[in-house]
Amino acid sequence: MFQPRRKGDKSWKRFIVYFLILFVIFQLIKLIYHYLSSTDTTQHHPINPSQKKPSYYNKQQSILYFHQDNQTYSDFPWYQSRHTRPQYRPHQNLTTTHLTFKERDILQQKAVLQAKKLAYRRFPKEDYEVSIKGSAAINTTEKTVAFRKRLDCWIKKGRWVRDDNPRYQLKHIQDPIYSTCDARFYKTHASDETREAIKYRWQPGDECEFQEKVNTEQWCDLLQGRHMLLVGDLAHYQFHEILLDAFRDDPTVCFGELNCKDHTICKLPKDTRLRYVRNDILSTIRKFQNREQGHPLANIIEWPFVTSNILTTYPILILSRTAVMGDDDLSFTRRLIQTLRVIHETAPDTLVIYRSSFIGHPFCDDATGPLEEDLKDEELRRLPFGWSEIKRRNAIAQAVVEAAGGVYLDLASMIDLRPDGHIGGQDCLRYCIPGPLDATVQILYNVFLELFQTI
């Protein structure tokens, strides 16, 4: 028996045919458009290097260029002999080494003013300058100002003094790379001798009170179960090591320096843990991103740390940001503001402690003791690897962090005076433990006394 074809079946097939035709047309239009765009760019807008304006790093520009120089120089006060300079140097438009001292100083002043202006737009003074966010004790404008003055007294007015019997010294039992100096020293010295780099202690300004002895039991009482998260570059990992040395009597296990697991630092009165995450630029990504045609970047590590579960678990953040070449001052400022904004929006009561970045000391094996004064600007300009720009970036970071109600620790003011005590060899950025970093534990301990001691 004849049955008529259903009208619905015919309409459904017609829809599929129309959809496929439109999809093919759309793909053809895309191909034609991309072809014409690329042709137009190459034919009508050729790249002329001589017409390029100075700009900061982009994907078409390499950061370093080869500069053949076989001469030797006496660039720095710790040199015991003349040394060569690096053959690979940053492009001139990535640094300010070609500017005069006055020009660099003016540039820093303008950068700091711009940073304050942008930070105050995001963090209103009436909400963020009245206290230190996350602190139980620093809760008024007057206390905040007094606290920051004490920080300056401890650090900027301090000096390194020789002390053959230092009152505070860490015993390193963690990552063996930081024991390199001891291993090398005791091959030729008796076990009761002491390395020269350990025979100095930090003496804060004479007019300020300072607890030289670190009482970890009292420190644990102050923490009251507030877990700490360290986030920063590879050099920041050192603070993971020194804090574990300060709190623990036994070694811990970390598989690499990217994302170390939790470590218990206090059992009483409440369990308190410490963790390190590597994120060189303190980016706010919440998951890993594949770049460079699907391959992750190896030069800049961005391990996510601003997810809500992490920020609510760790109410104390100790941050440090690499001064990456390729970032201009404005990008550096905006990215740091964005990071602090995300932190405070996700976990408003988070205590943010920001550590300033250190310079390295080329040919540090020549050094035999601390410097008596800061490096002059002409010496800073000779530093390789973009270290010549760190002072300005630290000043920008201080303006942003303090505007956001955080704690800025200018530990670079004391550590930059120590060309000695480095791991040495090819590593003149990180320090051996024990060594100059012992004094930074004392500073951190006093900071926590101020922030949480309410009696």
Buried (B, 14 or more C-beta within 10 A) or exposed (E): EEEEEEEEEEEEEEEEEEEEEEEEEEEEEEEEEEEEEEEEEEEEEEEEEEEEEEEBBEEEBEBBEEEEEEEEEEBBBBBEEEBEBEEEBBBEBBBBBEBEEEEBEEBBEEBBEBBBEBBBEBBEEEEBBBBBBBBBBBEEEEBBEEBBEBBBBBBEBBBBEEEEEBEBBBEBBBBEBBBBBBEBBEEEEEEEEBBBBBBBBBBBBEEBEBEBEBEBEBBBBBBEEBBBBBBBBBBBBBBBBBBBBBBBEEEBEBEEBBBBEBBBBBEEEEEBBBBBBBBBBBBBBEEEEEEEEEEEEEEBBBBBBBBEEBBEBBBBBBBBBBBBBBBBBBBBBBBBBBBBBBBBEBBEEBBBBBBBBBBBBBBBBBBEBBBEEEBEBEEBBBBBBBBBBBBBBBBBBBBBBBBBBBBBBBBBBBBBBBBBBBBBEEBBBBBBBBBBBBBBBBBBBBBBBBBBEEE
